[in-house]
Amino acid sequence: MTERPAHRRRLVAYAAMTVLVLVVLRIPAVQSAVAGSLVEFVEITERAMHIPSWLMDHQSCFTLDRLDPTCPPYL
């Protein structure tokens, strides 16, 4: 018998939290903050996706061939 009021109370609490979140998300300042954080998340993710290609790019690496006197110089 005590299960039914407990479930009803939990349902009312979840419904109230959902309504509160929806009301808060209607505020323009909150909307701009959420949009800004999503843009930052996308930029950080994009930079993280470029890390493997930066590691494999040997054009910008310092090679030890420059120190080898038998190796012809790069033009």
C-alpha positions in Angstrom: 0.0 0.0 0.0 2.9 2.4 0.6 4.3 1.8 -2.8 1.6 3.6 -4.7 2.0 7.0 -2.8 5.8 6.7 -3.1 5.6 6.2 -6.8 3.1 9.0 -7.2 5.4 11.3 -5.2 8.4 10.3 -7.3 6.4 11.0 -10.5 5.3 14.4 -9.2 8.9 15.2 -8.3 10.2 14.2 -11.8 7.4 16.2 -13.5 8.2 19.2 -11.4 11.9 19.0 -12.2 11.2 18.6 -15.9 8.9 21.7 -15.8 11.6 23.7 -13.9 14.3 22.7 -16.4 12.1 23.7 -19.3 11.3 27.1 -17.7 15.0 27.7 -17.0 15.9 26.9 -20.6 13.5 29.5 -21.9 15.6 32.3 -20.3 17.7 34.0 -23.0 20.8 34.1 -20.9 20.7 30.4 -20.2 20.1 29.7 -23.9 23.2 31.7 -24.9 25.3 30.0 -22.2 24.2 26.6 -23.4 24.8 27.5 -27.0 28.3 28.9 -26.1 29.2 25.8 -24.2 28.1 23.6 -27.1 30.2 25.6 -29.6 33.3 25.3 -27.2 32.6 21.5 -27.0 32.5 21.2 -30.8 35.8 23.2 -31.1 37.6 21.2 -28.5 36.4 17.9 -30.1 37.5 19.2 -33.5 41.0 20.0 -32.2 41.2 16.6 -30.5 40.4 14.9 -33.8 43.3 16.7 -35.5 45.9 15.5 -32.9 46.7 12.2 -34.7 47.2 13.9 -38.0 49.5 16.5 -36.3 51.5 13.7 -34.8 51.9 12.0 -38.2 52.9 15.2 -40.0 56.7 14.8 -40.5 57.1 18.1 -42.4 57.2 20.1 -39.2 59.5 17.7 -37.3 63.1 18.3 -36.7 65.1 15.5 -38.4 68.5 14.3 -37.4 69.5 14.2 -41.1 70.4 17.9 -40.8 73.2 16.9 -38.4 74.6 14.2 -40.7 77.5 15.6 -42.7 77.1 12.9 -45.5 73.4 13.8 -46.1 72.9 16.5 -48.8 71.3 19.7 -47.6 67.6 20.3 -48.1 66.6 23.1 -50.5 
